[in-house]
Amino acid sequence: MIERMHTGQRMSKIVKHNGTVYLCGQVGKAEDGIKEQTAECLARVEALLAEAGSSKEQILQAIVWVSDMKYFAEMNEVWDAWVPEGHAPARACGEAKLARPELLVEVIVTAACD
């Protein structure tokens, strides 16, 4: 069975299937800098995972897009402080043009759930 949560015409924020949670991409507040945007999108990821019956300790894979690789080190400072020790997921990070030029980072995660 597939369960979709916060579903609109274009996407669902959460999709659950066979013990796996898929989240749509999360971004921060466009007026903030890279560290603040990263912290905000990770807080949103954490809240959606909790709603879906999962947690950041259960993240299987993360895909991180930054608008410019010059933000890589600063984004990683926030990421590294957020990921629980011993629970780092498989992760990819690349540079991409995001939906709006003010957005500096987007995080997409897949996690296990109970």
C-alpha positions as CSV (number, residue, x, y, z in Angstrom):
1,M,0.0,0.0,0.0
2,I,1.2,3.5,-0.8
3,E,0.4,6.3,1.6
4,R,0.7,9.9,0.5
5,M,0.6,12.8,2.9
6,H,0.3,16.6,2.3
7,T,-0.7,15.8,-1.3
8,G,-1.3,18.5,-3.8
9,Q,-1.7,18.6,-7.6
10,R,2.1,18.6,-8.2
11,M,3.5,16.5,-5.4
12,S,3.2,14.9,-2.0
13,K,5.5,16.1,0.8
14,I,5.7,12.5,2.2
15,V,5.2,9.2,0.4
16,K,5.3,5.9,2.4
17,H,5.7,2.5,0.8
18,N,6.9,-0.9,2.2
19,G,8.6,0.6,5.3
20,T,10.3,3.4,3.3
21,V,9.6,7.1,3.5
22,Y,10.3,9.4,0.6
23,L,10.3,13.2,1.1
24,C,10.0,15.9,-1.4
25,G,12.9,18.3,-1.6
26,Q,13.1,20.7,1.4
27,V,14.5,24.2,1.3
28,G,15.0,27.0,3.8
29,K,13.9,30.6,3.8
30,A,15.0,32.4,0.7
31,E,16.1,35.6,2.6
32,D,18.6,33.6,4.7
33,G,22.3,32.7,4.1
34,I,23.5,29.2,3.4
35,K,23.9,28.1,7.0
36,E,20.5,29.3,8.0
37,Q,18.9,27.8,4.9
38,T,20.6,24.5,5.5
39,A,19.5,24.4,9.2
40,E,15.9,25.3,8.2
41,C,15.6,22.6,5.5
42,L,17.1,20.0,7.9
43,A,14.6,21.0,10.6
44,R,11.8,20.6,8.0
45,V,13.2,17.1,7.0
46,E,13.3,16.1,10.7
47,A,9.7,17.3,11.3
48,L,8.4,15.4,8.2
49,L,10.2,12.3,9.1
50,A,8.7,12.4,12.6
51,E,5.2,12.8,11.1
52,A,5.9,9.8,8.9
53,G,7.0,7.6,11.8
54,S,10.7,7.9,11.1
55,S,13.7,9.9,12.2
56,K,17.1,11.3,11.1
57,E,18.7,8.2,12.5
58,Q,16.8,6.2,9.9
59,I,17.8,8.2,6.8
60,L,19.0,5.8,4.1
61,Q,20.0,8.3,1.5
62,A,20.3,12.0,1.1
63,I,20.7,14.1,-2.0
64,V,21.9,17.7,-1.4
65,W,21.8,20.3,-4.1
66,V,23.6,23.6,-3.6
67,S,23.2,26.5,-6.0
68,D,27.0,27.0,-6.0
69,M,29.8,24.7,-4.7
70,K,31.3,27.7,-3.0
71,Y,28.7,26.9,-0.3
72,F,29.8,23.3,0.1
73,A,31.9,23.7,3.3
74,E,29.4,25.9,5.1
75,M,26.5,23.6,4.3
76,N,28.6,20.7,5.5
77,E,29.3,22.4,8.8
78,V,25.5,22.5,9.5
79,W,25.0,19.0,8.1
80,D,27.8,17.4,10.1
81,A,26.4,18.9,13.4
82,W,22.9,17.6,12.5
83,V,23.6,14.0,11.5
84,P,23.7,11.8,14.6
85,E,27.1,10.1,15.0
86,G,27.1,6.6,13.5
87,H,24.0,7.3,11.4
88,A,25.4,9.1,8.3
89,P,23.3,8.1,5.3
90,A,24.5,7.4,1.8
91,R,24.8,10.9,0.4
92,A,25.4,12.8,-2.8
93,C,25.9,16.5,-3.2
94,G,26.0,18.5,-6.4
95,E,25.6,21.9,-7.8
96,A,22.2,22.8,-9.4
97,K,20.1,25.7,-10.4
98,L,17.3,25.7,-7.9
99,A,13.7,26.8,-8.3
100,R,14.4,30.4,-7.3
101,P,17.8,32.2,-7.4
102,E,17.5,33.1,-3.7
103,L,17.5,29.4,-2.7
104,L,21.0,28.1,-1.9
105,V,20.4,24.5,-0.8
106,E,17.8,21.7,-1.2
107,V,17.8,18.4,0.6
108,I,15.9,15.3,-0.5
109,V,15.9,12.2,1.7
110,T,14.7,8.6,1.7
111,A,14.4,6.9,5.1
112,A,13.2,3.7,6.7
113,C,10.1,3.8,8.9
114,D,8.4,1.6,11.4
